[in-house]
Amino acid sequence: MSDSYIQNLFADRIGGKSYGKSTVIYKFEKIKRARRAALAAHPGAEIIDLGVGEPDEMAFPEVVAKLHHEALQPENRGYSDNGDQVLKEAAAGYLEKVCGVPGLNPETEVLHSIGSKAALSILPAALVNPGDYVLMTTPGYPVFGTHAAYYGGRVHNLPLTEANHYLPDLESIPPAVLSQAKVLVINYPNNPTGAGATREFFTRVVAFAKEHRLVVIHDAAYAALVFAGKPLSFLSVPGAKDVGLELHSTSKSFNMTGWRCGFVAGNELLVSAYGDVKDNTDSGQFLAIQHAAAYCFNHPEITEKIAAKYSRRMSGLVDVLKKSGFNARKPQGSFFLYVAAPRAAVARGGRRVEFQNAEDVSQWLISEKLISTVPWDNAGANLRFSVTFLAKDPSDEERVLREVASRLEDVTFEF
Ligand SMILES: Cc1ncc(COP(=O)(O)O)c(C=O)c1O
């Protein structure tokens, strides 16, 4: 059958005339296919899913009750545009109480988002001209870079490795890139490495941004999911508000991925530009959801409870993986455990399987051990295990972790 004329109308940014014709299978699709094949080969078996990137539980009942109440209020029914004061004030209060960022003006320095993904897709329109560079960490969450490229921008990747403590080496940026760079995007606690930033690093980022006239976008999607101490906000560093924005979200911190609500805070001019583009992009999140999100930001103890659960699971998973030879160390936060992938696996009978990269290991783990993970081959071969696996309670968590241990028991990994 000949192509519909529509095939010739696609924009180059999504592949032009070749849109939809690529035969490349992307990572997450490969994982899905391997899961399906593993289930078909072992009907009824339990796949242990350590690959999920979102919470395993619902929002807390009091948040659902708040949504219900707010949804019944007639004044919440319409377009919310750039939002009312409720979430703005809760966000400013949260940043002050939880993150030690005093004095943000909720009127001018805070604006809601329909999740951080939406904000990361909107901001490039406000900042990126054709030819501009954006500096992104890799491995990482690519949305800002994807949209920057849609606008003709170029992405310069900064590798995160164990050697650099998963903090980008700002000095490594070639001068020709730096002179055309406009934006630095960072994310801590980090997906996928689980690494936390340090105050010194953020201080260096502020100085670097001022020296090279960069905007800094700190994606704090996992902000308060820390296993010790207080969350570290980029905005708590002196001068941060002169150079950038921080993005917070209820998705991971309050088990609300499907609700789509967060906020952008920081530099007034940047908040205003974000608001202008946002206003031409969406009509705002439902006010009932915004008000339920405000309730969350006024109740940070919810995140503390969630973080305590992940911390407990993380300790258990680290022990299990260490016994199997992985160089697993408990991260500072998030729900991700990032470990170097093995180069080979030797089964008890002596059968040896060699792996070319992390993707091979991940495929082997799902097909041979029915354990799902996410491979990252962007800066070395690594696997991401997530502690958002399904388990009813702490004793069920222990059962799942014992099951992982027993499935890996008959294998020796070579690194
Ligand atoms: C680093 C990072 N940023 C942003 C997001 C998206 O968050 P939200 O649900 O608020 O859009 C994710 C989701 O996986 C993420 O990992």
The ligand as an SDF file (V2000), in Angstrom:
LIG
                    3D

 16 16  0  0  0  0  0  0  0  0999 V2000
   14.3000   12.9500   37.0400 C   0  0  0  0  0  0  0  0  0  0  0  0
   12.8510   13.0420   36.7530 C   0  0  0  0  0  0  0  0  0  0  0  0
   12.3150   14.2380   36.5210 N   0  0  0  0  0  0  0  0  0  0  0  0
   11.0050   14.3820   36.2620 C   0  0  0  0  0  0  0  0  0  0  0  0
   10.1760   13.2900   36.2140 C   0  0  0  0  0  0  0  0  0  0  0  0
    8.7290   13.4910   35.9070 C   0  0  0  0  0  0  0  0  0  0  0  0
    8.0480   13.8530   37.0500 O   0  0  0  0  0  0  0  0  0  0  0  0
    6.5170   14.2650   37.0280 P   0  0  0  0  0  0  0  0  0  0  0  0
    5.7220   13.0500   37.3010 O   0  0  0  0  0  0  0  0  0  0  0  0
    6.4010   15.3280   38.0590 O   0  0  0  0  0  0  0  0  0  0  0  0
    6.2190   14.8070   35.6630 O   0  0  0  0  0  0  0  0  0  0  0  0
   10.6940   12.0150   36.4540 C   0  0  0  0  0  0  0  0  0  0  0  0
    9.8200   10.8310   36.3630 C   0  0  0  0  0  0  0  0  0  0  0  0
   10.2390    9.7090   36.2640 O   0  0  0  0  0  0  0  0  0  0  0  0
   12.0680   11.8880   36.7290 C   0  0  0  0  0  0  0  0  0  0  0  0
   12.6220   10.7060   36.9760 O   0  0  0  0  0  0  0  0  0  0  0  0
  1  2  1  0
  2  3  1  0
  2 15  2  0
  3  4  2  0
  4  5  1  0
  5  6  1  0
  5 12  2  0
  6  7  1  0
  7  8  1  0
  8  9  2  0
  8 10  1  0
  8 11  1  0
 12 13  1  0
 12 15  1  0
 13 14  2  0
 15 16  1  0
M  END
$$$$
